[in-house]
Amino acid sequence: MDATPVAEAAAKIKANIELVLVGKGGVIELTLAAILSGGHLLIEDVPGIGKTTLGRCLARSLDCTFKRIQFTPDLMPSDITGIHFYNQKNGEFEFRPGPIISQIVLADEINRATPRTQSALLEAMGERQVTIDEVTIPLPTPFLVIATQNPIELEGTFPLPEAQLDRFMLRIKLGYPEEVEEEEMLSRFRTGSPEADLKPVTGEAEIIKLQELVTEVHVEQALRNYIVQIVQATRRHADVELGASPRASLGLYRCSQALAAIQGRGFVTPDDVKSLATYALAHRMILKSQARLRDRTPELIIEEILSQVPVPV
């Protein structure tokens, strides 16, 4: 399989987004891996580091429709999915689509909404459709949910349930910029935001084609076994109450294909799997209370598992 078209397109998109975001090349690659493998992205980090900007720049670069939903405690499920309302002018019920019916949806501060409202995303993220008043509406393609949450400020928030977390293919952090990068940011934004001048570098038709190409990236049987062994190990670990799901195995598999294609390879290597394991599995694991008291984290446990599971040669 020739991965050149995927690598070239990814390089264009990445360079375009980097006109606005400084020093976030690795995060942009992970974001592209998520969308090219048909997954969703959870960004968990402190305010003001570019989570919303990343979503907007991605939508502009891909020339896709973009909607931002500000999650608040009083947000209702119908505010996300849409409603049928009675139009007094024509005497008929009409459907008013909600912001979920878009190609890239930014769910900002997702953990500030109630569990009932959070659950409005489950069908959309899992099945690429929404059901309203017994009417099922397919969502546009490509479809990507980028959700953000602040891990520091927990007052007035509702932790995401396991069913919701499991629908995110990757959980990432942007992190603070380095000193040189922050100085460069000040220089770029001195007269305004460069985001306003950002132009599309591809379109939805090409993205769909690239998603199909990614599925052709070769994965050896030994590597498929390697992925399964890593996921199985999360379920058997003594410190883990609930390990990663079969959906996690599929996510790690597909995302490894996408990352290999972005880097110009038509085959997956063990390094692809290892580099993605923490992003794809950590948020899907629930540790035992005794492990949490000992300051154990899912990230540490995944590092242990990667050091113990034999790497295929």
C-alpha positions as CSV (number, residue, x, y, z in Angstrom):
1,M,0.0,0.0,0.0
2,D,1.4,3.4,-1.0
3,A,0.9,5.8,1.9
4,T,2.3,8.8,0.0
5,P,-1.1,10.5,-0.6
6,V,-2.0,10.3,3.2
7,A,1.5,11.6,4.2
8,E,1.4,14.5,1.8
9,A,-2.2,15.5,2.8
10,A,-1.3,15.2,6.5
11,A,1.8,17.4,6.0
12,K,-0.2,20.1,4.3
13,I,-2.9,20.1,7.0
14,K,-0.3,20.1,9.8
15,A,1.7,22.9,8.3
16,N,-1.5,25.0,7.9
17,I,-2.6,24.5,11.5
18,E,1.0,25.3,12.7
19,L,0.5,28.8,11.1
20,V,-1.6,29.4,14.2
21,L,-0.6,26.9,16.9
22,V,3.1,27.0,17.8
23,G,5.0,24.0,18.8
24,K,2.2,21.5,18.8
25,G,3.3,19.2,15.9
26,G,2.9,16.0,17.9
27,V,-0.6,16.9,19.1
28,I,-1.7,17.8,15.6
29,E,-0.4,14.5,14.3
30,L,-2.5,12.7,17.0
31,T,-5.5,14.8,16.0
32,L,-5.1,13.8,12.4
33,A,-4.6,10.2,13.3
34,A,-8.0,10.3,15.2
35,I,-9.9,11.8,12.3
36,L,-8.3,9.6,9.6
37,S,-9.1,6.5,11.7
38,G,-12.7,7.7,12.2
39,G,-12.3,8.3,15.9
40,H,-13.1,11.1,18.4
41,L,-10.7,13.1,20.6
42,L,-10.8,14.2,24.3
43,I,-8.4,17.0,25.2
44,E,-7.9,17.3,28.9
45,D,-5.9,20.3,29.9
46,V,-5.9,23.7,31.7
47,P,-7.6,26.7,30.1
48,G,-6.0,29.0,27.6
49,I,-3.6,26.7,25.8
50,G,-5.4,26.4,22.5
51,K,-7.9,23.5,22.7
52,T,-10.7,25.5,21.0
53,T,-8.3,27.0,18.5
54,L,-7.1,23.5,17.5
55,G,-10.7,22.5,16.7
56,R,-11.4,25.7,14.7
57,C,-8.1,25.5,12.7
58,L,-8.7,21.9,11.9
59,A,-12.2,22.6,10.6
60,R,-10.9,25.5,8.5
61,S,-8.0,23.4,7.1
62,L,-10.3,20.6,6.1
63,D,-13.0,22.9,4.8
64,C,-15.6,21.1,7.0
65,T,-18.6,22.5,8.8
66,F,-17.8,23.4,12.5
67,K,-20.0,23.8,15.5
68,R,-19.0,24.7,19.1
69,I,-21.2,23.7,22.0
70,Q,-20.5,25.3,25.3
71,F,-21.5,22.7,27.9
72,T,-23.2,24.2,31.0
73,P,-25.3,22.6,33.8
74,D,-28.5,23.9,32.3
75,L,-27.8,22.5,28.8
76,M,-30.5,20.1,27.6
77,P,-30.1,17.1,25.3
78,S,-32.4,18.8,22.7
79,D,-30.0,21.8,22.7
80,I,-27.4,19.4,21.2
81,T,-29.5,17.1,18.9
82,G,-32.2,19.6,17.8
83,I,-36.0,19.6,18.1
84,H,-39.2,19.3,16.2
85,F,-41.3,22.5,16.6
86,Y,-44.7,23.6,15.4
87,N,-44.5,26.3,12.8
88,Q,-47.6,28.4,13.2
89,K,-47.2,30.0,9.7
90,N,-47.6,26.8,7.7
91,G,-49.3,24.7,10.5
92,E,-46.8,21.9,10.3
93,F,-44.1,20.5,12.6
94,E,-40.5,21.2,11.4
95,F,-37.1,20.0,12.5
96,R,-34.6,22.5,13.7
97,P,-31.2,20.7,13.7
98,G,-28.9,21.0,16.6
99,P,-25.1,21.7,16.5
100,I,-24.3,18.0,16.6
101,I,-25.3,17.8,13.0
102,S,-22.0,19.0,11.8
103,Q,-18.7,17.5,10.6
104,I,-16.5,18.8,13.4
105,V,-18.1,19.4,16.7
106,L,-16.3,21.0,19.6
107,A,-17.8,20.0,23.0
108,D,-16.3,22.6,25.2
109,E,-16.0,21.8,28.9
110,I,-18.0,18.7,28.4
111,N,-17.9,17.7,32.1
112,R,-19.9,20.8,33.1
113,A,-23.1,19.3,31.7
114,T,-25.2,16.8,33.5
115,P,-24.9,13.1,32.7
116,R,-28.3,13.3,30.9
117,T,-27.0,15.9,28.5
118,Q,-23.6,14.1,28.1
119,S,-25.5,11.0,27.1
120,A,-26.9,12.9,24.1
121,L,-23.5,12.4,22.4
122,L,-23.4,8.6,22.9
123,E,-25.4,7.6,19.8
124,A,-23.8,10.3,17.6
125,M,-20.3,9.2,18.6
126,G,-20.9,5.5,18.4
127,E,-23.3,5.1,15.4
128,R,-22.8,8.4,13.5
129,Q,-26.6,9.2,13.8
130,V,-29.1,10.9,16.1
131,T,-32.6,9.7,16.9
132,I,-35.2,12.5,17.6
133,D,-38.8,11.7,18.2
134,E,-38.3,8.2,16.6
135,V,-36.8,9.8,13.5
136,T,-33.2,8.7,12.8
137,I,-30.9,11.3,11.1
138,P,-27.5,10.3,9.7
139,L,-24.6,12.6,10.5
140,P,-22.4,14.1,7.8
141,T,-19.1,12.5,6.9
142,P,-16.4,13.0,8.1
143,F,-17.6,13.3,11.7
144,L,-15.3,14.2,14.6
145,V,-16.1,15.2,18.2
146,I,-13.4,17.1,19.9
147,A,-14.3,17.4,23.6
148,T,-12.4,19.4,26.2
149,Q,-12.3,19.4,29.9
150,N,-10.3,21.1,32.7
151,P,-8.7,18.5,35.0
152,I,-8.0,21.1,37.7
153,E,-11.3,22.9,38.5
154,L,-13.7,20.2,39.6
155,E,-16.4,22.2,41.4
156,G,-19.7,22.1,39.5
157,T,-18.5,19.3,37.1
158,F,-19.9,15.9,36.4
159,P,-17.2,13.2,35.7
160,L,-17.6,11.5,32.3
161,P,-19.0,8.0,32.7
162,E,-17.1,5.0,31.4
163,A,-19.5,4.6,28.4
164,Q,-18.7,8.2,27.3
165,L,-15.0,7.9,27.8
166,D,-14.9,4.7,25.9
167,R,-16.2,6.4,22.8
168,F,-13.1,8.7,22.6
169,M,-10.4,7.1,20.6
170,L,-7.6,9.2,22.1
171,R,-7.2,11.4,25.1
172,I,-4.4,14.0,24.7
173,K,-2.9,17.0,26.4
174,L,-1.6,20.1,24.7
175,G,0.7,21.3,27.5
176,Y,2.3,24.7,28.1
177,P,4.6,26.0,25.3
178,E,8.3,26.3,25.8
179,E,9.7,29.8,26.3
180,V,10.9,30.2,22.7
181,E,7.5,28.9,21.4
182,E,5.6,31.4,23.7
183,E,7.7,34.3,22.4
184,E,6.9,33.2,18.8
185,M,3.2,33.1,19.7
186,L,3.4,36.7,20.9
187,S,5.0,37.7,17.7
188,R,2.4,36.0,15.5
189,F,-0.5,37.4,17.4
190,R,0.8,41.0,17.8
191,T,-1.6,42.5,15.2
192,G,-4.4,40.0,15.5
193,S,-5.1,36.3,15.2
194,P,-3.6,34.5,12.1
195,E,-6.5,32.1,12.3
196,A,-8.7,34.7,10.5
197,D,-6.5,34.3,7.4
198,L,-6.3,30.5,7.5
199,K,-7.3,28.9,4.2
200,P,-8.5,25.3,3.5
201,V,-5.9,22.9,2.1
202,T,-8.2,20.0,1.5
203,G,-11.9,19.0,1.4
204,E,-14.3,16.5,2.8
205,A,-14.1,14.3,-0.4
206,E,-10.3,13.9,0.0
207,I,-10.6,13.2,3.7
208,I,-13.1,10.4,3.1
209,K,-10.7,9.0,0.5
210,L,-7.8,9.2,2.9
211,Q,-9.8,7.4,5.6
212,E,-10.4,4.6,3.1
213,L,-6.6,4.5,2.3
214,V,-5.7,4.2,5.9
215,T,-7.7,1.0,6.3
216,E,-5.4,-0.6,3.7
217,V,-2.2,0.0,5.8
218,H,-0.8,-3.5,6.5
219,V,-0.7,-4.9,10.0
220,E,1.2,-8.1,10.5
221,Q,-0.5,-10.9,12.5
222,A,2.2,-10.6,15.1
223,L,1.4,-7.0,15.6
224,R,-2.3,-7.7,15.9
225,N,-1.4,-10.2,18.6
226,Y,0.7,-7.6,20.3
227,I,-2.2,-5.1,20.4
228,V,-4.5,-7.8,21.9
229,Q,-1.9,-8.8,24.5
230,I,-1.5,-5.2,25.6
231,V,-5.2,-4.7,26.0
232,Q,-5.7,-8.1,27.7
233,A,-2.9,-7.2,30.2
234,T,-4.8,-4.1,31.3
235,R,-7.7,-6.4,32.4
236,R,-5.5,-8.8,34.3
237,H,-3.3,-6.2,36.1
238,A,-3.6,-6.4,39.9
239,D,-4.1,-2.7,40.3
240,V,-6.9,-2.4,37.7
241,E,-10.6,-2.7,38.5
242,L,-11.8,-2.3,34.9
243,G,-9.4,-2.7,31.9
244,A,-9.6,-1.5,28.4
245,S,-12.6,-2.6,26.2
246,P,-12.6,-4.4,22.9
247,R,-13.4,-0.9,21.4
248,A,-10.1,0.1,22.8
249,S,-8.4,-2.7,20.8
250,L,-10.1,-1.6,17.6
251,G,-9.2,2.1,18.3
252,L,-5.5,1.3,19.0
253,Y,-5.4,-0.9,15.8
254,R,-7.0,1.7,13.5
255,C,-5.1,4.6,15.0
256,S,-1.8,2.8,14.5
257,Q,-2.7,2.4,10.8
258,A,-3.4,6.1,10.6
259,L,-0.2,7.1,12.3
260,A,1.9,4.9,10.1
261,A,0.2,6.4,6.9
262,I,0.8,9.9,8.2
263,Q,4.5,9.1,8.6
264,G,4.5,7.8,5.0
265,R,4.5,4.0,5.7
266,G,2.2,1.4,4.3
267,F,2.8,-0.9,7.3
268,V,2.5,-0.6,11.1
269,T,5.5,-1.0,13.4
270,P,5.6,-1.9,17.1
271,D,6.7,1.7,17.8
272,D,3.4,3.0,16.4
273,V,1.5,0.8,18.8
274,K,3.7,1.7,21.8
275,S,3.5,5.5,21.0
276,L,-0.3,5.4,21.0
277,A,-1.0,3.0,23.8
278,T,-1.2,5.5,26.6
279,Y,-3.4,7.9,24.5
280,A,-5.7,5.2,23.5
281,L,-6.0,3.1,26.7
282,A,-5.4,5.2,29.8
283,H,-8.7,7.0,29.9
284,R,-10.5,3.7,29.5
285,M,-9.1,2.1,32.7
286,I,-10.5,2.3,36.2
287,L,-8.0,1.6,39.0
288,K,-8.7,-0.1,42.3
289,S,-9.1,2.3,45.3
290,Q,-6.0,0.9,47.0
291,A,-3.9,1.6,43.8
292,R,-5.1,5.2,43.7
293,L,-4.1,5.7,47.3
294,R,-0.6,4.6,46.4
295,D,-0.6,7.2,43.7
296,R,-0.7,4.7,40.9
297,T,-2.0,6.0,37.6
298,P,-3.2,4.3,34.4
299,E,-0.2,5.9,32.5
300,L,2.3,4.2,34.9
301,I,0.5,0.9,34.6
302,I,0.5,1.0,30.7
303,E,4.3,1.8,30.9
304,E,4.7,-1.4,33.0
305,I,2.6,-3.4,30.6
306,L,4.6,-2.2,27.6
307,S,7.9,-3.2,29.3
308,Q,6.5,-6.7,30.1
309,V,4.7,-7.7,26.9
310,P,7.2,-9.1,24.4
311,V,7.6,-6.9,21.4
312,P,7.3,-8.8,18.0
313,V,10.4,-8.8,15.9
